Amino acid sequence: MDINHFFTEEGLRAWTEDRRDQHLEDARHYGQLADILVRRMRQSPVDGDRPWDKALRARRIVRPLRDMERVSRRAAADAEALFTTYATGFLELPARRERAAIARRAKADSRAQRRALRRAKVAQLEQPHSGGLPPQPPADGGRSAGAGITDLFKREAS
């Protein structure tokens, strides 16, 4: 067995598929055997049995086989999880890191552009006006015409 074969996507995929198929096949066999044993034991009474003793005995005896079936199905799922974890945690990692670095650079560039724009606006506001005097506030205290009903009455009275 070449261990370097596991460090390729195809090699690990083939190995995990083999393990998964083997575990599923084992689980199927365990389940079939358990079903056969349960049916046979329910048909085979023992002297002195009460009506439910056959079924309880069959369940008790078959329980380890059912556990083996469940564990084999879980092992098949774990084989698939191994491949998925390997693919996302090792094979795809460089590409994910590259995408993250590109996103960080784009975010930093965008942030720098926003800062430059803010600086330009501040610099534009700080420049002296062409008249030499700063702009004067409006005579009405900064209110626009018709800002309120009282302004309307003041204008009509004057």
PyMOL CGO cylinders between C-alpha atoms (Angstrom):
from pymol import cmd
from pymol.cgo import CYLINDER

trace = [
    CYLINDER, 0.00, 0.00, 0.00, 1.44, 3.34, -1.07, 0.3, 1, 1, 1, 1, 1, 1,
    CYLINDER, 1.44, 3.34, -1.07, 0.75, 5.99, 1.57, 0.3, 1, 1, 1, 1, 1, 1,
    CYLINDER, 0.75, 5.99, 1.57, 1.37, 8.78, -0.95, 0.3, 1, 1, 1, 1, 1, 1,
    CYLINDER, 1.37, 8.78, -0.95, -1.70, 7.56, -2.83, 0.3, 1, 1, 1, 1, 1, 1,
    CYLINDER, -1.70, 7.56, -2.83, -3.83, 8.82, 0.11, 0.3, 1, 1, 1, 1, 1, 1,
    CYLINDER, -3.83, 8.82, 0.11, -2.60, 12.36, -0.37, 0.3, 1, 1, 1, 1, 1, 1,
    CYLINDER, -2.60, 12.36, -0.37, -4.35, 12.70, -3.70, 0.3, 1, 1, 1, 1, 1, 1,
    CYLINDER, -4.35, 12.70, -3.70, -8.04, 13.35, -4.11, 0.3, 1, 1, 1, 1, 1, 1,
    CYLINDER, -8.04, 13.35, -4.11, -8.55, 10.30, -6.31, 0.3, 1, 1, 1, 1, 1, 1,
    CYLINDER, -8.55, 10.30, -6.31, -6.60, 7.99, -4.01, 0.3, 1, 1, 1, 1, 1, 1,
    CYLINDER, -6.60, 7.99, -4.01, -8.44, 8.96, -0.86, 0.3, 1, 1, 1, 1, 1, 1,
    CYLINDER, -8.44, 8.96, -0.86, -11.77, 8.97, -2.71, 0.3, 1, 1, 1, 1, 1, 1,
    CYLINDER, -11.77, 8.97, -2.71, -11.21, 5.38, -3.88, 0.3, 1, 1, 1, 1, 1, 1,
    CYLINDER, -11.21, 5.38, -3.88, -10.13, 4.23, -0.43, 0.3, 1, 1, 1, 1, 1, 1,
    CYLINDER, -10.13, 4.23, -0.43, -13.09, 5.85, 1.36, 0.3, 1, 1, 1, 1, 1, 1,
    CYLINDER, -13.09, 5.85, 1.36, -15.52, 4.44, -1.21, 0.3, 1, 1, 1, 1, 1, 1,
    CYLINDER, -15.52, 4.44, -1.21, -14.10, 0.96, -0.55, 0.3, 1, 1, 1, 1, 1, 1,
    CYLINDER, -14.10, 0.96, -0.55, -14.44, 1.38, 3.21, 0.3, 1, 1, 1, 1, 1, 1,
    CYLINDER, -14.44, 1.38, 3.21, -17.93, 2.87, 2.90, 0.3, 1, 1, 1, 1, 1, 1,
    CYLINDER, -17.93, 2.87, 2.90, -19.14, 0.07, 0.63, 0.3, 1, 1, 1, 1, 1, 1,
    CYLINDER, -19.14, 0.07, 0.63, -17.63, -2.59, 2.90, 0.3, 1, 1, 1, 1, 1, 1,
    CYLINDER, -17.63, -2.59, 2.90, -19.26, -1.12, 6.02, 0.3, 1, 1, 1, 1, 1, 1,
    CYLINDER, -19.26, -1.12, 6.02, -22.64, -0.83, 4.28, 0.3, 1, 1, 1, 1, 1, 1,
    CYLINDER, -22.64, -0.83, 4.28, -22.38, -4.41, 3.09, 0.3, 1, 1, 1, 1, 1, 1,
    CYLINDER, -22.38, -4.41, 3.09, -21.53, -5.56, 6.63, 0.3, 1, 1, 1, 1, 1, 1,
    CYLINDER, -21.53, -5.56, 6.63, -24.48, -3.61, 8.02, 0.3, 1, 1, 1, 1, 1, 1,
    CYLINDER, -24.48, -3.61, 8.02, -26.78, -5.21, 5.48, 0.3, 1, 1, 1, 1, 1, 1,
    CYLINDER, -26.78, -5.21, 5.48, -25.55, -8.69, 6.47, 0.3, 1, 1, 1, 1, 1, 1,
    CYLINDER, -25.55, -8.69, 6.47, -25.97, -7.95, 10.18, 0.3, 1, 1, 1, 1, 1, 1,
    CYLINDER, -25.97, -7.95, 10.18, -29.50, -6.72, 9.60, 0.3, 1, 1, 1, 1, 1, 1,
    CYLINDER, -29.50, -6.72, 9.60, -30.45, -9.76, 7.54, 0.3, 1, 1, 1, 1, 1, 1,
    CYLINDER, -30.45, -9.76, 7.54, -29.00, -12.14, 10.13, 0.3, 1, 1, 1, 1, 1, 1,
    CYLINDER, -29.00, -12.14, 10.13, -30.85, -10.32, 12.92, 0.3, 1, 1, 1, 1, 1, 1,
    CYLINDER, -30.85, -10.32, 12.92, -34.14, -10.57, 11.02, 0.3, 1, 1, 1, 1, 1, 1,
    CYLINDER, -34.14, -10.57, 11.02, -33.66, -14.29, 10.43, 0.3, 1, 1, 1, 1, 1, 1,
    CYLINDER, -33.66, -14.29, 10.43, -32.78, -14.93, 14.08, 0.3, 1, 1, 1, 1, 1, 1,
    CYLINDER, -32.78, -14.93, 14.08, -35.78, -12.97, 15.35, 0.3, 1, 1, 1, 1, 1, 1,
    CYLINDER, -35.78, -12.97, 15.35, -38.20, -14.88, 13.12, 0.3, 1, 1, 1, 1, 1, 1,
    CYLINDER, -38.20, -14.88, 13.12, -36.71, -18.24, 14.01, 0.3, 1, 1, 1, 1, 1, 1,
    CYLINDER, -36.71, -18.24, 14.01, -36.63, -17.53, 17.76, 0.3, 1, 1, 1, 1, 1, 1,
    CYLINDER, -36.63, -17.53, 17.76, -40.26, -16.35, 17.76, 0.3, 1, 1, 1, 1, 1, 1,
    CYLINDER, -40.26, -16.35, 17.76, -41.24, -19.66, 16.19, 0.3, 1, 1, 1, 1, 1, 1,
    CYLINDER, -41.24, -19.66, 16.19, -39.22, -21.75, 18.66, 0.3, 1, 1, 1, 1, 1, 1,
    CYLINDER, -39.22, -21.75, 18.66, -40.85, -21.86, 22.08, 0.3, 1, 1, 1, 1, 1, 1,
    CYLINDER, -40.85, -21.86, 22.08, -39.00, -23.10, 25.16, 0.3, 1, 1, 1, 1, 1, 1,
    CYLINDER, -39.00, -23.10, 25.16, -40.83, -25.16, 27.79, 0.3, 1, 1, 1, 1, 1, 1,
    CYLINDER, -40.83, -25.16, 27.79, -42.41, -22.91, 30.41, 0.3, 1, 1, 1, 1, 1, 1,
    CYLINDER, -42.41, -22.91, 30.41, -42.59, -19.78, 28.21, 0.3, 1, 1, 1, 1, 1, 1,
    CYLINDER, -42.59, -19.78, 28.21, -45.27, -17.22, 28.80, 0.3, 1, 1, 1, 1, 1, 1,
    CYLINDER, -45.27, -17.22, 28.80, -46.89, -15.61, 25.73, 0.3, 1, 1, 1, 1, 1, 1,
    CYLINDER, -46.89, -15.61, 25.73, -44.43, -12.71, 25.42, 0.3, 1, 1, 1, 1, 1, 1,
    CYLINDER, -44.43, -12.71, 25.42, -41.23, -14.57, 26.41, 0.3, 1, 1, 1, 1, 1, 1,
    CYLINDER, -41.23, -14.57, 26.41, -40.36, -15.59, 22.84, 0.3, 1, 1, 1, 1, 1, 1,
    CYLINDER, -40.36, -15.59, 22.84, -40.44, -12.03, 21.55, 0.3, 1, 1, 1, 1, 1, 1,
    CYLINDER, -40.44, -12.03, 21.55, -38.49, -10.63, 24.52, 0.3, 1, 1, 1, 1, 1, 1,
    CYLINDER, -38.49, -10.63, 24.52, -35.85, -13.35, 24.29, 0.3, 1, 1, 1, 1, 1, 1,
    CYLINDER, -35.85, -13.35, 24.29, -35.47, -12.77, 20.53, 0.3, 1, 1, 1, 1, 1, 1,
    CYLINDER, -35.47, -12.77, 20.53, -35.01, -9.02, 21.03, 0.3, 1, 1, 1, 1, 1, 1,
    CYLINDER, -35.01, -9.02, 21.03, -32.48, -9.54, 23.81, 0.3, 1, 1, 1, 1, 1, 1,
    CYLINDER, -32.48, -9.54, 23.81, -30.42, -12.04, 21.83, 0.3, 1, 1, 1, 1, 1, 1,
    CYLINDER, -30.42, -12.04, 21.83, -30.50, -10.03, 18.60, 0.3, 1, 1, 1, 1, 1, 1,
    CYLINDER, -30.50, -10.03, 18.60, -29.63, -6.68, 20.25, 0.3, 1, 1, 1, 1, 1, 1,
    CYLINDER, -29.63, -6.68, 20.25, -25.84, -7.07, 19.70, 0.3, 1, 1, 1, 1, 1, 1,
    CYLINDER, -25.84, -7.07, 19.70, -26.45, -7.73, 16.00, 0.3, 1, 1, 1, 1, 1, 1,
    CYLINDER, -26.45, -7.73, 16.00, -28.61, -4.59, 15.74, 0.3, 1, 1, 1, 1, 1, 1,
    CYLINDER, -28.61, -4.59, 15.74, -25.85, -2.66, 17.50, 0.3, 1, 1, 1, 1, 1, 1,
    CYLINDER, -25.85, -2.66, 17.50, -23.29, -4.02, 15.03, 0.3, 1, 1, 1, 1, 1, 1,
    CYLINDER, -23.29, -4.02, 15.03, -25.55, -2.96, 12.16, 0.3, 1, 1, 1, 1, 1, 1,
    CYLINDER, -25.55, -2.96, 12.16, -25.89, 0.56, 13.57, 0.3, 1, 1, 1, 1, 1, 1,
    CYLINDER, -25.89, 0.56, 13.57, -22.16, 0.88, 14.20, 0.3, 1, 1, 1, 1, 1, 1,
    CYLINDER, -22.16, 0.88, 14.20, -21.36, -0.31, 10.67, 0.3, 1, 1, 1, 1, 1, 1,
    CYLINDER, -21.36, -0.31, 10.67, -23.71, 2.29, 9.18, 0.3, 1, 1, 1, 1, 1, 1,
    CYLINDER, -23.71, 2.29, 9.18, -22.06, 4.92, 11.34, 0.3, 1, 1, 1, 1, 1, 1,
    CYLINDER, -22.06, 4.92, 11.34, -18.61, 3.76, 10.18, 0.3, 1, 1, 1, 1, 1, 1,
    CYLINDER, -18.61, 3.76, 10.18, -19.74, 4.15, 6.56, 0.3, 1, 1, 1, 1, 1, 1,
    CYLINDER, -19.74, 4.15, 6.56, -20.88, 7.69, 7.30, 0.3, 1, 1, 1, 1, 1, 1,
    CYLINDER, -20.88, 7.69, 7.30, -17.57, 8.39, 9.04, 0.3, 1, 1, 1, 1, 1, 1,
    CYLINDER, -17.57, 8.39, 9.04, -15.66, 7.19, 5.97, 0.3, 1, 1, 1, 1, 1, 1,
    CYLINDER, -15.66, 7.19, 5.97, -17.54, 9.77, 3.89, 0.3, 1, 1, 1, 1, 1, 1,
    CYLINDER, -17.54, 9.77, 3.89, -16.89, 12.40, 6.56, 0.3, 1, 1, 1, 1, 1, 1,
    CYLINDER, -16.89, 12.40, 6.56, -13.17, 11.60, 6.38, 0.3, 1, 1, 1, 1, 1, 1,
    CYLINDER, -13.17, 11.60, 6.38, -13.06, 12.37, 2.68, 0.3, 1, 1, 1, 1, 1, 1,
    CYLINDER, -13.06, 12.37, 2.68, -15.15, 15.53, 3.03, 0.3, 1, 1, 1, 1, 1, 1,
    CYLINDER, -15.15, 15.53, 3.03, -13.02, 16.83, 5.88, 0.3, 1, 1, 1, 1, 1, 1,
    CYLINDER, -13.02, 16.83, 5.88, -9.82, 16.05, 4.00, 0.3, 1, 1, 1, 1, 1, 1,
    CYLINDER, -9.82, 16.05, 4.00, -11.07, 17.76, 0.85, 0.3, 1, 1, 1, 1, 1, 1,
    CYLINDER, -11.07, 17.76, 0.85, -12.24, 20.92, 2.61, 0.3, 1, 1, 1, 1, 1, 1,
    CYLINDER, -12.24, 20.92, 2.61, -9.47, 21.07, 5.21, 0.3, 1, 1, 1, 1, 1, 1,
    CYLINDER, -9.47, 21.07, 5.21, -6.49, 20.22, 3.03, 0.3, 1, 1, 1, 1, 1, 1,
    CYLINDER, -6.49, 20.22, 3.03, -7.16, 20.15, -0.70, 0.3, 1, 1, 1, 1, 1, 1,
    CYLINDER, -7.16, 20.15, -0.70, -9.33, 23.28, -0.93, 0.3, 1, 1, 1, 1, 1, 1,
    CYLINDER, -9.33, 23.28, -0.93, -7.47, 25.25, 1.73, 0.3, 1, 1, 1, 1, 1, 1,
    CYLINDER, -7.47, 25.25, 1.73, -5.00, 27.11, -0.55, 0.3, 1, 1, 1, 1, 1, 1,
    CYLINDER, -5.00, 27.11, -0.55, -7.80, 28.29, -2.85, 0.3, 1, 1, 1, 1, 1, 1,
    CYLINDER, -7.80, 28.29, -2.85, -9.91, 29.43, 0.12, 0.3, 1, 1, 1, 1, 1, 1,
    CYLINDER, -9.91, 29.43, 0.12, -6.97, 31.33, 1.58, 0.3, 1, 1, 1, 1, 1, 1,
    CYLINDER, -6.97, 31.33, 1.58, -6.31, 32.99, -1.77, 0.3, 1, 1, 1, 1, 1, 1,
    CYLINDER, -6.31, 32.99, -1.77, -9.97, 34.06, -2.06, 0.3, 1, 1, 1, 1, 1, 1,
    CYLINDER, -9.97, 34.06, -2.06, -9.84, 35.44, 1.49, 0.3, 1, 1, 1, 1, 1, 1,
    CYLINDER, -9.84, 35.44, 1.49, -6.65, 37.39, 0.73, 0.3, 1, 1, 1, 1, 1, 1,
    CYLINDER, -6.65, 37.39, 0.73, -8.24, 38.89, -2.40, 0.3, 1, 1, 1, 1, 1, 1,
    CYLINDER, -8.24, 38.89, -2.40, -11.31, 39.88, -0.38, 0.3, 1, 1, 1, 1, 1, 1,
    CYLINDER, -11.31, 39.88, -0.38, -9.12, 41.49, 2.31, 0.3, 1, 1, 1, 1, 1, 1,
    CYLINDER, -9.12, 41.49, 2.31, -7.18, 43.45, -0.33, 0.3, 1, 1, 1, 1, 1, 1,
    CYLINDER, -7.18, 43.45, -0.33, -10.41, 44.61, -1.98, 0.3, 1, 1, 1, 1, 1, 1,
    CYLINDER, -10.41, 44.61, -1.98, -11.78, 45.69, 1.40, 0.3, 1, 1, 1, 1, 1, 1,
    CYLINDER, -11.78, 45.69, 1.40, -8.58, 47.60, 2.23, 0.3, 1, 1, 1, 1, 1, 1,
    CYLINDER, -8.58, 47.60, 2.23, -8.61, 49.30, -1.19, 0.3, 1, 1, 1, 1, 1, 1,
    CYLINDER, -8.61, 49.30, -1.19, -12.24, 50.28, -0.75, 0.3, 1, 1, 1, 1, 1, 1,
    CYLINDER, -12.24, 50.28, -0.75, -11.49, 51.64, 2.72, 0.3, 1, 1, 1, 1, 1, 1,
    CYLINDER, -11.49, 51.64, 2.72, -8.53, 53.63, 1.37, 0.3, 1, 1, 1, 1, 1, 1,
    CYLINDER, -8.53, 53.63, 1.37, -10.69, 55.08, -1.41, 0.3, 1, 1, 1, 1, 1, 1,
    CYLINDER, -10.69, 55.08, -1.41, -13.35, 56.15, 1.08, 0.3, 1, 1, 1, 1, 1, 1,
    CYLINDER, -13.35, 56.15, 1.08, -10.70, 57.80, 3.29, 0.3, 1, 1, 1, 1, 1, 1,
    CYLINDER, -10.70, 57.80, 3.29, -9.22, 59.64, 0.32, 0.3, 1, 1, 1, 1, 1, 1,
    CYLINDER, -9.22, 59.64, 0.32, -12.66, 60.86, -0.70, 0.3, 1, 1, 1, 1, 1, 1,
    CYLINDER, -12.66, 60.86, -0.70, -13.36, 62.11, 2.83, 0.3, 1, 1, 1, 1, 1, 1,
    CYLINDER, -13.36, 62.11, 2.83, -9.99, 63.89, 2.95, 0.3, 1, 1, 1, 1, 1, 1,
    CYLINDER, -9.99, 63.89, 2.95, -10.72, 65.54, -0.39, 0.3, 1, 1, 1, 1, 1, 1,
    CYLINDER, -10.72, 65.54, -0.39, -14.11, 66.77, 0.84, 0.3, 1, 1, 1, 1, 1, 1,
    CYLINDER, -14.11, 66.77, 0.84, -12.59, 68.12, 4.06, 0.3, 1, 1, 1, 1, 1, 1,
    CYLINDER, -12.59, 68.12, 4.06, -9.84, 69.86, 2.12, 0.3, 1, 1, 1, 1, 1, 1,
    CYLINDER, -9.84, 69.86, 2.12, -12.43, 71.39, -0.20, 0.3, 1, 1, 1, 1, 1, 1,
    CYLINDER, -12.43, 71.39, -0.20, -14.41, 72.69, 2.78, 0.3, 1, 1, 1, 1, 1, 1,
    CYLINDER, -14.41, 72.69, 2.78, -11.29, 74.15, 4.42, 0.3, 1, 1, 1, 1, 1, 1,
    CYLINDER, -11.29, 74.15, 4.42, -10.27, 76.17, 1.32, 0.3, 1, 1, 1, 1, 1, 1,
    CYLINDER, -10.27, 76.17, 1.32, -10.98, 79.90, 1.59, 0.3, 1, 1, 1, 1, 1, 1,
    CYLINDER, -10.98, 79.90, 1.59, -13.81, 81.26, -0.52, 0.3, 1, 1, 1, 1, 1, 1,
    CYLINDER, -13.81, 81.26, -0.52, -13.11, 83.48, -3.53, 0.3, 1, 1, 1, 1, 1, 1,
    CYLINDER, -13.11, 83.48, -3.53, -14.66, 86.60, -1.95, 0.3, 1, 1, 1, 1, 1, 1,
    CYLINDER, -14.66, 86.60, -1.95, -12.16, 86.62, 0.86, 0.3, 1, 1, 1, 1, 1, 1,
    CYLINDER, -12.16, 86.62, 0.86, -14.93, 86.71, 3.47, 0.3, 1, 1, 1, 1, 1, 1,
    CYLINDER, -14.93, 86.71, 3.47, -16.55, 83.59, 4.84, 0.3, 1, 1, 1, 1, 1, 1,
    CYLINDER, -16.55, 83.59, 4.84, -20.14, 83.05, 3.75, 0.3, 1, 1, 1, 1, 1, 1,
    CYLINDER, -20.14, 83.05, 3.75, -22.66, 84.88, 5.93, 0.3, 1, 1, 1, 1, 1, 1,
    CYLINDER, -22.66, 84.88, 5.93, -25.56, 83.02, 7.52, 0.3, 1, 1, 1, 1, 1, 1,
    CYLINDER, -25.56, 83.02, 7.52, -28.99, 83.94, 6.14, 0.3, 1, 1, 1, 1, 1, 1,
    CYLINDER, -28.99, 83.94, 6.14, -30.78, 86.84, 7.75, 0.3, 1, 1, 1, 1, 1, 1,
    CYLINDER, -30.78, 86.84, 7.75, -33.72, 84.70, 8.86, 0.3, 1, 1, 1, 1, 1, 1,
    CYLINDER, -33.72, 84.70, 8.86, -31.50, 82.63, 11.16, 0.3, 1, 1, 1, 1, 1, 1,
    CYLINDER, -31.50, 82.63, 11.16, -31.05, 79.74, 8.76, 0.3, 1, 1, 1, 1, 1, 1,
    CYLINDER, -31.05, 79.74, 8.76, -34.73, 79.06, 8.19, 0.3, 1, 1, 1, 1, 1, 1,
    CYLINDER, -34.73, 79.06, 8.19, -36.02, 78.63, 4.70, 0.3, 1, 1, 1, 1, 1, 1,
    CYLINDER, -36.02, 78.63, 4.70, -38.97, 80.57, 3.44, 0.3, 1, 1, 1, 1, 1, 1,
    CYLINDER, -38.97, 80.57, 3.44, -42.27, 79.16, 4.60, 0.3, 1, 1, 1, 1, 1, 1,
    CYLINDER, -42.27, 79.16, 4.60, -40.66, 76.87, 7.15, 0.3, 1, 1, 1, 1, 1, 1,
    CYLINDER, -40.66, 76.87, 7.15, -43.53, 77.29, 9.56, 0.3, 1, 1, 1, 1, 1, 1,
    CYLINDER, -43.53, 77.29, 9.56, -46.97, 78.81, 9.93, 0.3, 1, 1, 1, 1, 1, 1,
    CYLINDER, -46.97, 78.81, 9.93, -45.66, 81.55, 12.22, 0.3, 1, 1, 1, 1, 1, 1,
    CYLINDER, -45.66, 81.55, 12.22, -43.26, 82.72, 9.49, 0.3, 1, 1, 1, 1, 1, 1,
    CYLINDER, -43.26, 82.72, 9.49, -46.22, 83.15, 7.17, 0.3, 1, 1, 1, 1, 1, 1,
    CYLINDER, -46.22, 83.15, 7.17, -48.03, 85.36, 9.66, 0.3, 1, 1, 1, 1, 1, 1,
    CYLINDER, -48.03, 85.36, 9.66, -44.88, 87.44, 10.33, 0.3, 1, 1, 1, 1, 1, 1,
    CYLINDER, -44.88, 87.44, 10.33, -44.47, 88.13, 6.62, 0.3, 1, 1, 1, 1, 1, 1,
    CYLINDER, -44.47, 88.13, 6.62, -48.08, 89.18, 6.19, 0.3, 1, 1, 1, 1, 1, 1,
    CYLINDER, -48.08, 89.18, 6.19, -47.91, 91.51, 9.19, 0.3, 1, 1, 1, 1, 1, 1,
    CYLINDER, -47.91, 91.51, 9.19, -44.89, 93.38, 7.88, 0.3, 1, 1, 1, 1, 1, 1,
]
cmd.load_cgo(trace, "trace")
